Amino acid sequence: MRSKLTIVPLLVMASTLGAWAQAPQKFAIMNMQQVILETKEGKQAAIDLKQKFSPKEQEFQKRQQELQQLQDELRKTENTISDEKKAELSRNIDEKTKSLQRDSDDAREDLNQEQQKVLNQLAGKIMQVVNRYATDKGYTMVFDVSGQPNNILFAPPSIDITHDIIVAFDAASSAPAASAPASAPAKRPAAPAPH
């Protein structure tokens, strides 16, 4: 009697594992970088960043031109001006070079931090769409192929959902409540994923 009670749970467990092993697994790939760059929100974020940092870039270009003019002046006049004037011009060039390098490094760091902040926010929103889409479509796993190196050696184009995610994200971002003021984006309802 005891052996029958032990065998029944083992048979149930074996049949459950067998069913799980035979359940169809559905995989997909996507290019997260492409999704970020090609969604409407991603394109707008790139435009906004460019506009925000464009004045600094123009300032640095102007300062670089001024520096180039000083270097040209030193080169043209180094044999005809006094050593004192030459030393003063060289010091001026050196100071301007260091200042420009320091300021451009700071601006580059600011840009990198701002880009990272925007990318993290956008990636978080995209992952919500990916999770909903993958669940609705019955995907077991979705792999990001934009990272280098990635371990995907082959994947047929039929399992690439990159375009579908871009469409689903843009649809969710342009839901009717999207016309609400920009100060209240959290109240925006998510549109259902396409079927």
Buried (B, 14 or more C-beta within 10 A) or exposed (E): EEEEEEEEEEEEEEEEEEEEEEEEEEEBBBBBBBBBBBBEBBEEBBEEBEEEBEEBEEBBEEBBEEBEEBBEBBEEEEEEBEEEEBEEBBEBBEEBBEEBEEBBEEBEEEBEEBBEEBBEEBBEBBEEBBEBBBEEBEBEEBBBBBEEEEEEEEEEEEBBBBEBBBBBBBBBBBBEEEEEEEEEEEEBEBBEBEE
